[in-house]
Every structure is written in structure tokens, then in C-alpha cells.
């Protein structure tokens, strides 16, 4: 790509996302540093608050610097409310009530005491919400209720929806055969469904890993909240996605895939820009950086530090503008990110 072409295409970039976010004015509300101010007529203030809540919540802290799913090691705790029965609790959490009883050394018919603490044989597993996924579709995918997702993610109670790129917790059943000895019942009913689902997922992950070798699967370059998507906004095309993180200039930006740095320096409205060529016609752009840690011609590995999040160029707040191009054509990064 020639220098001229690069600048020309960059002219529409973040002004497009800003126009989308604000209607007419040229500023990015969501990653604006003035989160406390009422900012927009489009409910973006809510997203900003959500982003802040998410940043302050353990989900993001846990996800920080790690782009893979994680599983909590401690089983979920539950305090018995007045009127609860073992059966209702088991049903709510999607576990077999025989297993729940065994797990807590109770008999199946035992009366529960209000305030009693139960261990639920599920672990919270953190997954990243992908494009097109909703709480409803995730509930279906994991064969659980939306209410359970909301219970596992108290910070979603208010908005009742998740954002692309957001980390949320889903339940992973603790195999009762491994923890408390079952007498055959553990393999009955609903308890059987989840482990099978997990197994299928495990297979899928392994497949994905091997596909990474042969085809092009890109890692998230940064952890954070998507504040502007790829696509047409008010008649202009936003050629990438904008990702915001409240740690701003302390947020490291990583190469999505191994390759060679073909550009590292200031580039007009892109600000400080790193472009990595991955071969096969695939190129990624990392724009608005505050600092660049690589140089042109340098070979980089997947996940290697390229620089730090910034607000240089045509940008009014800290964020990463990330583009994926195939043979010079910008494509939706969310379609290739894993
Ligand atoms: Zn952008």
C-alpha cells in the first residue's frame, strides 16, 4: 500500500465512528475521559457507564492480559432464601438435585434452613461475547436460563444485555463423579447434558488451535470494550473497530498474529501507526498509539507488544483503532478474531 493511499483512506476513519457515536460532533464519547458527564442522546452514556463498571469489575481484571477463557477454581456459593427447596435451587442452577444434595452432604428430602450456605457444583467460566451473540443465544448455547446468566453476572442485571467483546461468566458443571462419589445417578438427567456440551467445546478448541497453524486466525490485540464497530456510519465507512480500555496509555497493544512490521510511525489521522504484514495478503493496522515499541522491518510473534494505547492523530480519546485487511481490502475484524 502506498503512503498516499494510506492517508487518503485514513481520512474517514475515526471521524466516521465519532459521527456514529455522537450524531454530528467529532468526538468519541465512550472512551472520552469525561465518563461522569452526560454525553449523548443515543444511550451511549449507558455504554460508557457499563464500560466503566466492567473495567472495575473482577471480570475485566481477570481477563486483563489474557485473551483465553478462564475457569474459576471454587464452586459457586449460594445462601438459602426463605421458601427455597433443594429441588428449586438445583433447577435454577441447572444441576441434578441428587447431585446437589450429595455435594452438600444432605439427604434428598432434607429441609433447608434460611441463611444456610450451599455449594453449587458449578464453576464460573469466563467467555468473551462474540459478534451476533446475545444473552438469549448464549443461554441456548449453554443450555441454561438467562436468569442464571444474570445471577452469575450481577453487573448485567441493569442492562440485561452483553456487548461484543465483553467477558461474561457461564456455568461449567463440576463432574460429580470426580468430586463426590455418585451411585449411578450422576449420569442421569440434566447433569449429563453439560459435560457433553463441554466435551464438544473442548474438541472445537483443539480444532481451532490446529487451524491457527494453517489458516489465519487473529488474536484480540487488546483487552477492552468495543466502542465502535466496523461498517458504514452516516455515509462513511469505518474500516476497523475501536477498542477502549480505561487503563488508557497503560494498555499494551499486541500483534494479532506473527508477521513483519511494514510500517511504524506517524501516519496522519491514524496517528502513531503500526502495520503488520502476516503474509498471504493479510495485514493488520494498530492506530492512535501513544508509544510504538517496534520498528519497520522487525519480525514479530503473535501477541508481541507493538506499543501502547493512545489518542494520537484524528482521535479525541484513548482507544485502539484496529483494522484487518485482506489484499488491501478492509474486512470486519470480528469475523477473524478469536
Ligand atoms: Zn476507529
Boltz pocket constraint, residues with backbone or C-beta under 6 A from the ligand:
constraints:
  - pocket:
      binder: B
      contacts: [[A, 13], [A, 14], [A, 17], [A, 228], [A, 238], [A, 240], [A, 241], [A, 242], [A, 320], [A, 321], [A, 322]]
      max_distance: 6.0
